[in-house]
Amino acid sequence: MQDDAAGRALRHLIDLMARLRDPLRGCPWDRAQDFASIAPYTIEEAFEVADAIAVGDMAGLREEVGDLLLQVVFHARMAEEAGQFDFAAVAQGIADKLVARHPHVFAGEWPRQDQGHERTWEALKAAERARKPSPAGEAPSALSGIPPGLSQLLRARKLQQRAARVGFDWPDAEGPSRKVDEELAELRAASAETRLEEFGDLLFAMVNLARHWRIDPEMALRRANGKFESRFRRMEAWLAEGGRRPEACSLEELEALWQRAKSA
């Protein structure tokens, strides 16, 4: 019964999108969109899903997952109009991929004792990438297929993960930890002309250290941003109670308020 409801709701959403894109009766804004114009919204919705998860907002998560699903339906509809593929092909493609990536579930092929599920999963994904043709003019590489549109923290981690799969990696966290110290020293000694590059090297080294410590750098920075915002807003609220604003305070006053906000 629940499956029937899900199928009807999905069919209704697909039909709604077709109606919105109708050349004669549709919405002018929706009809005017293409893959490139919609892509930023797709990325934004994915981040909003992550935000809802980070704060434990289940009602918000339901809504944001729906917004993300709409993006999938939107892209599939535009592709169908262009004669490329439709939503059914999208759903069937990911279903086939899940079956292929889970032979231990669907084919009874359990991984060896020395090869856990994570390694099996990565090996299957690597085999899939090997079957895909490389972009024109690009030599096959272990780094192929990493989307350039990812956040740069996530892209750095994926680049490092791919390199690690072919053996280019520190054996433990001690190596990347020393590399962070080295890059920080180089940044401190950098000239104005090289500071940008050296700062990037430090960030890349920090992502590598996070990877070895099994920390998601994107989530770590998200939490740091949230913590800063919460404390700063608390400072503003305290000041507002006295009819003051941060720009009217000395740095010493703001620092004292910051320490109070940290304690709170």
C-alpha positions in Angstrom: 0.0 0.0 0.0 2.8 2.4 0.9 4.6 1.5 -2.3 1.5 2.4 -4.3 1.3 5.8 -2.5 4.9 6.5 -3.2 4.5 5.5 -6.9 1.4 7.7 -7.2 3.1 10.7 -5.5 6.2 10.3 -7.8 4.0 10.0 -10.9 2.1 13.2 -9.8 5.4 15.1 -9.4 6.7 14.0 -12.8 3.4 15.0 -14.4 3.5 18.4 -12.6 7.0 19.1 -14.0 5.8 18.2 -17.5 2.9 20.6 -17.1 5.2 23.4 -15.9 7.5 22.8 -18.9 4.6 22.7 -21.4 5.4 25.1 -24.2 1.8 26.4 -24.4 0.4 26.1 -20.9 3.4 26.0 -18.7 5.2 28.5 -16.4 7.4 31.0 -18.3 10.2 30.7 -15.7 10.3 26.9 -15.7 10.1 26.8 -19.5 13.1 29.2 -19.8 15.4 27.0 -17.7 18.1 24.7 -19.0 20.6 22.3 -17.4 23.2 25.1 -16.7 20.7 27.5 -15.2 19.2 24.8 -12.9 22.6 23.4 -11.8 23.2 26.0 -9.1 19.8 25.3 -7.5 20.6 21.6 -7.5 23.9 22.3 -5.6 22.1 24.6 -3.2 19.4 22.1 -2.4 22.0 19.4 -1.6 23.6 21.8 0.9 20.2 22.6 2.4 19.7 18.8 2.9 23.0 18.7 4.7 22.1 21.7 6.9 18.8 20.1 8.0 20.7 16.9 8.9 23.4 18.9 10.8 20.8 20.6 13.1 18.6 17.5 13.4 15.6 19.1 11.8 13.5 16.2 10.6 10.6 18.3 9.3 13.0 20.5 7.5 14.8 17.4 6.1 11.6 16.1 4.7 11.0 19.4 2.9 14.6 19.7 1.7 14.8 16.2 0.4 11.7 17.0 -1.6 13.3 20.1 -3.0 16.3 17.9 -4.0 14.0 15.4 -5.6 12.4 18.2 -7.6 15.8 19.0 -9.0 16.2 15.4 -10.2 12.8 15.4 -11.8 13.5 18.8 -13.4 16.8 17.6 -15.0 15.1 14.3 -16.1 12.3 16.3 -17.8 14.6 18.5 -19.7 16.6 15.5 -20.8 13.4 13.8 -22.0 12.4 16.8 -24.0 15.9 16.7 -25.6 15.4 13.0 -26.5 18.3 11.9 -24.2 16.8 10.0 -21.2 13.8 10.2 -18.9 13.2 9.7 -15.1 12.6 6.0 -15.6 16.1 5.7 -17.1 17.6 7.6 -14.2 15.9 5.4 -11.6 16.7 2.2 -13.5 20.3 3.2 -13.9 20.9 3.9 -10.2 19.0 0.6 -9.3 21.3 -1.4 -11.7 24.3 0.3 -10.2 23.3 -0.5 -6.6 22.8 -4.2 -7.5 26.2 -4.3 -9.2 27.9 -2.6 -6.3 26.3 -5.0 -3.7 27.2 -8.5 -4.9 27.3 -9.6 -1.3 23.6 -8.8 -1.0 22.2 -9.7 -4.4 24.7 -12.4 -5.6 26.0 -13.9 -2.4 29.6 -12.9 -3.2 30.9 -11.9 0.2 34.2 -10.1 0.4 37.3 -12.0 1.5 38.5 -11.8 5.1 41.3 -9.3 4.1 39.0 -7.2 2.0 36.2 -5.3 3.8 33.1 -3.9 2.3 34.7 -0.4 1.8 37.5 -1.8 -0.3 35.1 -4.0 -2.3 32.9 -0.9 -2.9 35.8 1.2 -4.1 37.1 -1.6 -6.4 33.7 -1.9 -8.0 33.4 1.9 -8.5 37.0 1.9 -10.0 35.9 -0.8 -12.4 32.9 1.3 -13.4 35.1 4.3 -14.1 37.5 2.2 -16.1 34.7 1.3 -18.5 33.7 4.9 -19.1 35.4 6.7 -22.0 37.8 9.5 -20.9 36.8 13.1 -22.0 38.3 14.1 -25.4 42.0 15.0 -25.0 42.3 13.7 -21.5 44.5 10.7 -20.7 43.0 8.0 -18.4 43.8 8.7 -14.8 43.0 7.5 -11.3 41.8 11.1 -10.7 39.3 11.0 -13.6 35.6 11.7 -13.0 35.9 13.9 -10.0 33.4 16.8 -10.7 35.1 20.2 -10.8 31.9 21.8 -9.4 32.3 20.2 -6.0 33.2 22.3 -3.0 37.0 22.6 -3.0 37.3 20.9 0.4 35.3 17.9 -0.8 37.2 17.9 -4.1 40.6 17.9 -2.2 39.5 14.9 -0.2 38.3 13.0 -3.2 41.6 13.7 -5.1 43.5 12.4 -2.1 41.3 9.3 -1.8 41.8 8.4 -5.4 45.6 8.8 -5.1 45.6 6.7 -2.0 43.9 3.8 -3.8 46.9 3.4 -6.1 49.3 3.6 -3.1 50.2 7.3 -3.1 49.5 8.0 0.6 51.0 8.3 4.0 50.9 5.1 6.0 49.4 6.8 9.1 48.4 10.3 10.3 51.9 11.2 11.4 52.9 12.0 7.9 50.1 14.5 7.1 50.5 16.0 10.6 54.1 16.8 9.9 53.1 18.1 6.4 50.6 20.6 8.1 53.5 21.9 10.3 55.7 22.2 7.2 53.1 24.1 5.1 52.2 26.4 8.0 55.9 27.3 8.3 56.1 28.0 4.6 53.0 30.2 4.8 54.5 32.2 7.5 57.6 32.8 5.5 55.7 33.5 2.2 55.8 36.8 0.4 52.7 38.6 -0.5 53.0 37.2 -4.1 53.1 33.5 -2.9 50.8 33.7 0.1 47.7 32.6 -1.8 49.5 29.4 -3.1 51.0 28.6 0.3 47.7 29.0 2.0 46.1 26.6 -0.5 48.9 24.1 0.2 48.1 24.4 3.9 44.4 23.8 3.4 45.1 20.8 1.2 47.4 19.4 3.9 44.7 20.0 6.5 42.2 18.1 4.4 44.7 15.2 4.1 45.1 15.1 7.9 41.4 15.2 8.4 41.0 12.2 6.0 43.5 10.2 8.0 41.7 11.1 11.2 38.4 10.1 9.5 37.0 13.7 9.9 34.8 15.1 7.2 36.4 18.6 6.5 33.2 20.0 5.1 31.2 19.0 8.2 34.0 20.3 10.5 34.0 23.7 8.8 30.2 23.7 8.8 30.2 23.2 12.6 32.9 25.8 13.1 30.8 28.3 11.0 27.7 27.5 13.0 29.5 27.9 16.3 31.0 31.3 15.3 27.6 32.5 14.0 25.8 31.4 17.2 28.3 33.1 19.5 28.4 36.3 17.5 24.6 36.6 17.4 24.6 36.1 21.1 27.1 39.0 21.5 24.9 41.2 19.3 21.8 40.3 21.4 23.6 41.3 24.6 24.7 44.6 23.1 21.2 45.3 21.7 19.8 45.0 25.2 21.8 48.0 26.1 21.0 49.9 22.9 24.5 49.3 21.5 26.0 47.8 18.3 29.3 45.9 17.8 30.9 48.6 15.7 30.5 51.1 18.6 32.5 48.8 20.9 36.3 48.5 21.4 38.1 45.3 20.5 38.6 44.7 24.2 34.9 44.9 24.9 34.1 42.6 22.0 36.7 40.1 23.1 35.2 40.1 26.6 31.8 39.4 25.2 33.2 36.7 23.0 34.6 34.9 26.0 31.3 35.3 27.8 29.5 33.8 24.7 31.9 30.9 24.7 31.2 30.2 28.3 27.5 30.4 27.7 
